[in-house]
Amino acid sequence: MKEVIRMTLTRREHGVLLHALNELRNHMIEQSMPTEGVDAVFLKVIDASEKRPGRKHEAR
């Protein structure tokens, strides 16, 4: 069974993560290394939906 890890990121953090993964992928390509693992994570981060936190209702 795969372990699922969930992260909550700001838009800026999401952008930084995408940039870092892309830089890692480019470096791996330059070194003629396989990029399948990075590609899989990169696509998951790109496809991650933006979920807004639900509203908290005050006690009545």
Secondary structure, DSSP 4 states (H G I P E B T S, - for coil): -PPP------HHHHHHHHHHHHHHHHHHHHTT---HHHHHHHHHHHHPPP-PPPPPPPP-
